[in-house]
């Protein structure tokens, strides 16, 4: 006969706290949103002052008749510095996540 599975006093064989699961979910979701947000903001800041597409009304902006206008002004230094800061923070967050996952680095 198969021996019965011994249950722990906490609540079961695979018992876990709901609070711990919720904490992992919230931290993972927050970290994902922050990392993606930093990357998107960095790209947006590097696009400040980029030339627009000149297209005749009703035409495809990526079609054969589209032309790119000349850059009207240079990208501001503040936008460039903020974009670089966003990418540095993004890279630091990713590297810290890798550090936490790989035990060899501890």
N, C-alpha and C positions, 0 to 999 in steps of 0.2 A: 504494500500500500504506500502511496505517496505521502510523505510527511507534510503536515500543514505548514503554510508559510507563517513565520513568526512576525507578528506586527509590533512595531515600535510603540512606545508610549505616546508619541507625539501625534499620531493619527493614521498611520498606514505605512504600506510598503514604500510607496513613492510620494509620500506627503511633502508638501512644500507650502511655504507661506504665500498667501495671495499678495501681501504687501511687497514681498521681494520681487515677485513677477511684475507687479505694477511699476516698481522702481526701475527695474531693468528696461521695461518698455518705455517709460518716460525719459530716462536718460538717453537711450538709443535714439528715440525720436527727436529729442532736442539736439543731440550731437549731429544727427543727420541734417536737420534743418539749418543749423549754424554753419556746417561745412559747405553745404550746397549754396546757402545764402552768401557766404564770403566769396565763393568762386564766381557766382553770378554777378555780384556787385563789383568784383574786380574786373570782369569783362566789360560791364557797363561803363565803369569809369575810364577804361582804356578806349572806349568808343566815343567819348566826348570830343566833339569837334571833327568827327569823321565826315567825309563827304557823303552827300545824299545821291541817290540815283535820279537822273533826269529821265523821265518817261512821259510820253504823250498820254493824256488822259484816256483811260480805257485800255491801255496796252499792258502787257505783262512786264513787271519790273525786272524779271530775270530773262526776258526774251531777247531776241537778236537786235532789236532797235533801242534797247536801253543803253545809256551812256552814264558814266560816273562823272559827276561834277568835280571840279578842282576843289581841293581843301580850302575852305574860306579862311580859316584861322587855325593856328597851332593849338594842340591840346594844352590846356592850362597845367602848370607845374603842380598845382594842388591836386588836380585829378590824377595825374601820373603818380604822385607820391601816395595818394590814397589807394590807388589800384595796386601798387606794389605792396603796400601794407596789408591789403586784403589777401593777396596771394601768399605773402609770408605767413600770415595768421592761418590761412588754409593749409599750407604745407606743414606748419607746426602742429596743427590739430591732427592731421593725417599721420605724421610721424609719431606723435604721442600715442595715438591709437594702436599703431603697429608695435610700439614699445610695450604697451599694456598687454597685448595679445601674445607676444613671443617671450616665453620665460627665459630664454637664453640671455636676454638683455638686462635682466634684473640682477 
